[in-house]
Amino acid sequence: MWKKKQKQKVKVTSQKPFMLRTEQRGKMKDEKLMKKVKDILTEEEKMRIPIAQALPWTIYEPECLIKPPAKESTKPIDVKLRSDMRAIDRAEFDHQLAEEEEIRRLRKELIPKAQPMPYFDKPFIPRRSMKQLTIPEEPKFHIPNHKKLIKCLSFKEMRSYSFADENVDDSSGHLLMWREIFNLYRDEQN
């Protein structure tokens, strides 16, 4: 047996290179980096070429903005401030205090109090007044009767009174007064 093994030709060991995963990942990363750099360079070259930008479309057609819908007018809210409510309460409280004070004052007045004793040392002697006596004058309450009647009666109303009957006995003199008024009014009209 030993001989048989020796007879066989022994192969020479050959060295194989190591294939580590980290090396594979490193190669993939380098490839991605090179690809990124190429893409960036191509984009920069494209950016260097000037491209004319188009004018906005509003130059050729007028821009018609859509009006927003009209909002309803805001309705004011009735605001009730705490200070206003406190002011109302305070006014009521002050009113109650004033009423109570008034009642207290009236009750004090109702209590009968003794009046001080008068002094009888010096008797009261009335003095004569130094003023002159008043001279009575007749009051001027009335307006002359003919002026009253002229303002009240029109000329047509005055014509309705007849002065034809002169034999009427009028002790107060009303007929004479009416004649005078009629004559005065006729003179003013002429």
C-alpha positions in Angstrom: 0.0 0.0 0.0 2.6 2.3 0.9 4.1 1.9 -2.4 1.0 2.5 -4.2 0.5 5.9 -2.7 4.0 6.8 -3.6 3.5 5.9 -7.1 0.7 8.3 -7.5 1.7 11.7 -8.6 1.4 14.3 -6.0 -0.2 17.5 -7.2 1.4 20.8 -6.4 -0.8 23.2 -4.4 -1.8 26.3 -6.1 -2.6 29.5 -4.3 -6.1 31.0 -4.9 -6.7 34.7 -4.2 -9.0 35.6 -1.3 -12.5 36.7 -2.1 -13.8 38.7 0.9 -17.2 40.3 1.1 -15.8 43.6 2.2 -13.8 43.8 -1.1 -17.0 43.1 -3.1 -18.8 45.8 -1.2 -15.9 48.2 -1.7 -16.0 47.6 -5.5 -19.7 48.2 -5.7 -19.3 51.5 -3.7 -16.5 52.6 -6.0 -18.7 51.9 -9.1 -21.7 53.9 -7.6 -19.4 56.8 -6.8 -18.0 56.8 -10.4 -21.5 56.7 -11.8 -22.6 59.7 -9.6 -19.5 61.7 -10.6 -20.3 61.0 -14.3 -23.9 62.1 -13.9 -22.9 65.3 -12.2 -20.4 66.1 -14.9 -23.0 65.5 -17.7 -25.6 67.8 -15.8 -23.0 70.5 -15.5 -22.3 70.3 -19.2 -26.0 70.6 -20.0 -26.3 73.6 -17.7 -23.5 75.4 -19.6 -25.5 75.3 -22.8 -27.8 78.4 -22.7 -31.5 77.7 -23.2 -33.9 80.6 -23.8 -36.8 80.6 -21.4 -40.3 81.2 -22.8 -42.3 84.3 -21.8 -45.2 83.9 -19.4 -48.5 83.2 -21.1 -50.1 86.3 -19.5 -48.3 88.6 -22.1 -50.4 87.2 -24.9 -53.7 86.8 -23.0 -54.8 89.1 -20.2 -54.8 87.4 -16.8 -58.4 87.1 -15.6 -58.4 86.4 -12.0 -61.5 84.7 -10.6 -63.2 86.8 -8.0 -63.6 85.1 -4.7 -67.2 84.7 -3.6 -68.5 87.7 -1.6 -68.4 87.1 2.1 -71.5 87.8 4.2 -71.1 90.9 6.3 -70.1 90.1 9.8 -72.8 90.4 12.4 -71.6 92.0 15.7 -71.9 89.9 18.7 -73.5 91.5 21.7 -70.5 91.5 24.0 -71.2 91.4 27.7 -68.2 92.6 29.6 -67.7 91.6 33.2 -67.0 95.2 34.2 -70.3 96.3 32.8 -72.2 93.6 34.7 -70.3 94.6 37.9 -71.1 98.3 37.3 -74.9 97.4 37.1 -74.7 95.3 40.3 -72.7 98.1 42.1 -75.3 100.7 41.0 -78.1 98.5 42.5 -76.1 98.0 45.7 -75.4 101.8 46.0 -79.2 102.5 45.5 -80.1 100.0 48.2 -77.5 101.6 50.6 -79.0 105.1 49.8 -82.5 103.9 50.6 -81.4 102.3 53.8 -79.6 105.5 54.8 -82.7 107.5 54.0 -84.9 105.2 56.1 -82.4 105.6 59.0 -82.5 109.4 58.7 -86.3 109.5 58.6 -86.5 107.2 61.7 -84.2 109.5 63.5 -86.4 112.5 62.7 -89.5 110.7 64.0 -88.0 110.5 67.4 -89.3 113.4 69.5 -86.7 115.6 70.9 -87.0 118.2 73.6 -86.8 121.8 72.5 -84.5 124.1 74.5 -86.1 126.4 77.0 -86.7 129.9 75.7 -84.9 132.8 77.3 -87.3 135.1 79.1 -84.7 137.6 80.3 -85.2 139.9 77.4 -88.9 140.2 76.3 -89.7 140.5 72.6 -90.5 144.0 71.5 -91.4 144.4 67.8 -89.8 147.4 66.0 -91.5 149.7 63.7 -90.5 149.3 60.0 -88.6 152.1 58.4 -90.1 151.5 55.0 -92.8 153.7 53.5 -96.3 152.4 53.1 -97.1 150.9 49.7 -99.4 153.0 47.5 -102.1 150.8 45.9 -102.2 150.9 42.1 -104.8 149.4 39.8 -103.5 146.3 38.0 -103.2 146.4 34.2 -104.6 143.0 33.5 -107.0 144.1 30.7 -106.5 145.1 27.1 -108.9 147.7 25.7 -112.0 146.1 24.4 -111.8 147.6 20.9 -108.4 146.1 20.4 -109.6 142.7 21.4 -112.5 142.8 19.1 -110.6 144.0 16.1 -108.3 141.1 16.4 -111.2 138.6 16.9 -113.7 139.8 14.3 -113.3 140.1 10.6 -114.9 142.9 8.6 -117.6 140.6 7.3 -118.5 139.5 10.8 -118.8 143.1 12.0 -121.2 144.0 9.1 -123.6 141.4 10.3 -124.3 143.5 13.4 -126.9 146.2 12.5 -126.7 149.6 14.0 -129.9 150.8 12.4 -131.9 150.5 15.6 -130.6 153.4 17.6 -133.5 153.5 20.0 -132.2 150.5 21.9 -131.6 151.3 25.6 -128.2 150.0 26.5 -127.2 151.1 30.0 -123.7 149.6 29.8 -122.8 151.4 26.6 -122.1 148.3 24.5 -123.8 149.8 21.5 -121.7 152.9 21.5 -118.5 150.8 21.9 -119.5 148.6 18.9 -120.1 151.8 16.8 -116.6 153.1 17.7 -115.0 149.8 16.8 -116.8 149.6 13.5 -115.8 153.1 12.6 -112.1 152.5 13.6 -111.9 149.3 11.5 -113.5 151.0 8.5 -111.0 153.8 8.7 -108.1 151.3 8.8 -109.4 149.5 5.8 -109.6 152.8 3.8 
